Amino acid sequence: MRKHLVYRKHITNQQGILLPYFMFILLVGLMSVTASISVYQNHLEITKLETEQLRLETLIQMAKAQFREEYPVSEQTKSYYYPYGKVSVSVQPNNLIVLRAITDQNSQLAIITDLIN
């Protein structure tokens, strides 16, 4: 019985040399995982915004091309509806046109340009 108590006393009398190293390595690992997750979420958001920008620019180009085919029109404002958004074209003096695009995700873009360009 006495041997059992001596053995137990020997186990509980540790110096704890490896624990700080282990905790430091664990902390660095958790920080790198957290940073990677944050970077991944930022990349997803940037991709979403770039896709919306591309859709807006595509809507503007399609409406501009369609408006040129139909020009001259009797109306001051013409609306075009596409699968993922709508574009309003307004004719201004001096052959300027205002194109306002709205996607199905409610992103908006307005451009003032010449009818020639």
Residue pairs with C-beta under 8 A, 6 or more apart in sequence:
52 103
52 105
52 107
53 107
55 84
55 85
55 103
55 107
56 85
56 101
56 103
56 107
56 108
56 109
57 109
59 82
59 84
59 85
59 86
59 87
59 101
59 103
59 109
60 87
60 99
60 101
60 109
60 111
62 80
62 82
62 87
63 80
63 82
63 87
63 89
63 99
63 101
64 89
64 97
64 99
64 113
66 80
67 73
67 78
67 80
67 89
67 97
68 115
70 78
71 115
73 91
76 90
76 91
77 88
77 89
77 90
77 91
78 88
78 89
79 86
79 87
79 88
79 89
80 86
80 87
80 88
80 89
84 103
84 104
85 101
85 102
85 103
85 104
86 101
86 102
87 99
87 100
87 101
87 102
88 99
88 100
89 97
89 98
89 99
90 97
90 98
90 100
91 97
92 98
92 112
95 114
95 115
95 116
96 112
96 113
96 114
96 115
97 112
97 113
97 114
97 115
98 110
98 111
98 112
99 110
99 111
99 112
99 113
100 108
100 109
100 110
101 108
101 109
101 110
102 108
